[in-house]
Amino acid sequence: MSQSIDVVSTRALLAAGSEVLLLDVRTPAEFETAHLPGSVNVPLDQLDAYLPQLLAASGGDLILVCQSGNRAGQCQARLGAAGAAGSRVLSGGLNAWLAAGAPVVRGRQRWSLERQVRLVAGGITLAAIVVSVWLPPARYLAGFIGAGLTFAALTDTCAMGMLLAKLPYNRPRVTGGVPAAAAKLREHGSAR
């Protein structure tokens, strides 16, 4: 069963000085654009490599953050399967945090992964329809993209998003990067 926490409760925990680990599972580019103060970035696709540190650091409050809550929910399921109990997903993710007017650390502005998926899927579909005027079988490409988006919605996964997350644009050189996040996780785990 998925456990979640809202923005108001999260802010109250942080304001009370509770020992909370905020784990942001978005891409480094999304994290660089805006993130919760004090959060640690371990992208969802790199979670398995840092599972031991996460398990060691998960003795207290572990709040998982992504853009809307979907990837954080996937992370919670994987952590639970590995034996970590007590993690909670920030309801509505960073979108809800921003809507509540809560503080964020801002960096270089980049497009969100969801916006990139819409651009690529829409661009391919549009190009396929235009090309199908001269080459009718090109319309099947548009159908393939539509089928992929339907599958993504039904399964709550996105293959195109996972592929786009691997592009250099979505993997900027972040000061410290994941190794710094791992060090912070180790520090958080040893403080228990």
C-alpha positions in Angstrom: 0.0 0.0 0.0 1.4 3.4 -1.0 2.0 5.9 1.8 2.0 9.5 1.0 2.4 12.9 2.7 1.1 16.3 1.6 3.1 19.5 1.3 1.8 21.1 4.5 2.8 18.0 6.6 6.2 17.8 4.9 6.8 21.5 5.6 5.7 21.0 9.2 8.2 18.1 9.7 11.0 20.2 8.2 10.2 23.2 10.3 10.1 21.1 13.5 13.6 20.1 12.8 12.7 16.4 12.4 15.4 14.3 10.7 13.9 13.9 7.3 15.7 12.7 4.2 14.2 14.2 1.0 15.0 11.9 -1.9 14.4 13.4 -5.4 14.2 10.7 -8.0 13.9 13.0 -11.1 16.6 13.4 -13.7 19.7 15.5 -12.8 18.5 18.2 -15.3 15.0 18.4 -13.6 16.7 18.5 -10.2 19.0 21.3 -11.4 16.1 23.3 -12.6 14.3 23.3 -9.2 14.3 21.1 -6.1 13.4 21.1 -2.5 16.0 22.7 -0.2 18.1 19.9 1.4 17.0 17.2 -1.0 19.2 14.5 -2.4 19.1 13.6 -6.1 19.3 9.9 -7.0 17.6 9.4 -10.4 15.1 6.6 -10.5 17.2 4.8 -13.3 20.2 4.7 -10.9 18.3 3.7 -7.8 19.5 0.1 -7.8 23.2 1.2 -7.6 22.5 3.2 -4.4 20.0 0.8 -2.8 22.4 -0.2 0.1 22.9 3.5 1.0 19.2 4.2 0.8 18.4 1.2 3.0 21.0 2.3 5.6 19.6 5.9 5.5 15.9 4.9 5.6 15.6 4.4 9.3 13.7 7.7 9.8 11.5 9.8 7.7 12.2 9.2 4.0 10.1 11.4 1.7 10.3 10.6 -2.0 9.9 13.5 -4.5 9.5 13.6 -8.2 7.6 16.0 -10.5 4.1 14.7 -10.0 4.3 11.7 -7.7 4.5 8.9 -10.3 8.3 8.2 -10.3 8.4 8.6 -6.5 5.7 5.9 -6.3 7.8 3.6 -8.4 10.7 4.3 -6.2 8.7 3.5 -3.1 7.6 0.2 -4.5 11.2 -0.8 -5.3 12.4 0.3 -1.9 9.6 -1.7 -0.2 10.5 -4.8 -2.3 14.1 -4.4 -1.0 13.0 -4.2 2.6 12.9 -0.5 3.3 9.8 0.4 5.3 8.4 3.8 6.1 9.1 5.8 3.0 6.4 8.3 1.9 5.7 9.9 -1.5 5.2 13.7 -1.6 1.6 13.9 -2.9 1.6 15.8 -6.2 5.4 16.0 -6.2 7.2 19.2 -7.0 4.2 20.5 -8.8 2.2 20.5 -5.6 5.2 22.0 -3.7 5.4 24.9 -6.1 1.6 25.4 -6.2 1.7 25.8 -2.4 4.3 28.5 -2.7 6.9 26.5 -0.8 10.6 27.4 -1.2 12.7 25.8 -3.9 16.3 26.0 -5.0 16.4 27.1 -8.6 19.2 26.6 -11.1 19.5 26.6 -14.9 16.0 26.3 -16.3 15.4 23.2 -18.5 12.3 21.5 -19.9 10.7 18.8 -17.7 10.8 15.2 -18.9 7.1 15.2 -19.4 7.3 18.3 -21.7 10.1 16.7 -23.7 7.9 13.6 -24.2 5.0 15.7 -25.4 7.4 17.5 -27.9 9.0 14.3 -29.3 5.7 12.4 -29.5 3.9 15.3 -31.1 6.7 16.1 -33.5 7.0 12.5 -34.7 3.2 12.2 -35.1 3.0 15.5 -37.0 6.0 14.6 -39.3 4.5 11.1 -40.0 1.1 12.6 -41.0 2.8 15.2 -43.3 5.1 12.6 -44.9 2.1 10.2 -45.3 0.8 12.6 -48.0 3.6 11.4 -50.2 4.4 8.1 -48.6 1.1 6.6 -47.2 2.8 3.9 -45.0 4.3 6.7 -42.8 0.9 7.0 -41.1 1.7 3.8 -39.3 4.5 5.6 -37.4 1.8 8.0 -36.1 -0.3 5.0 -35.1 2.8 3.5 -33.3 3.3 6.6 -31.3 -0.4 6.7 -30.4 -0.2 3.1 -29.3 2.9 3.8 -27.2 1.2 6.7 -25.5 -1.9 4.7 -24.8 0.3 1.9 -23.3 2.2 4.4 -21.2 -1.1 5.7 -19.8 -2.4 2.3 -19.0 0.7 1.0 -17.4 1.8 4.3 -15.8 5.3 3.9 -17.4 6.9 5.8 -20.3 9.5 4.1 -22.5 10.1 7.4 -24.4 10.6 9.3 -21.1 13.1 6.6 -20.0 15.0 7.0 -23.2 15.0 10.8 -23.1 16.3 10.7 -19.5 19.5 9.2 -20.9 20.2 12.0 -23.3 23.1 14.4 -22.4 20.7 17.3 -22.0 19.1 15.4 -19.1 22.4 14.5 -17.5 24.1 17.8 -16.8 27.3 18.0 -14.8 25.9 18.7 -11.4 28.3 19.8 -8.7 28.9 16.6 -6.7 26.2 14.7 -8.7 25.1 11.2 -7.5 28.4 10.5 -5.6 27.7 13.5 -3.4 24.2 12.3 -2.9 25.5 8.9 -1.9 27.8 10.5 0.6 24.9 12.5 2.0 22.9 9.3 2.3 25.8 7.5 4.1 26.0 10.5 6.5 22.3 10.4 7.1 22.4 6.7 7.8 25.3 6.9 10.2 23.5 9.7 12.1 20.9 7.1 13.2 
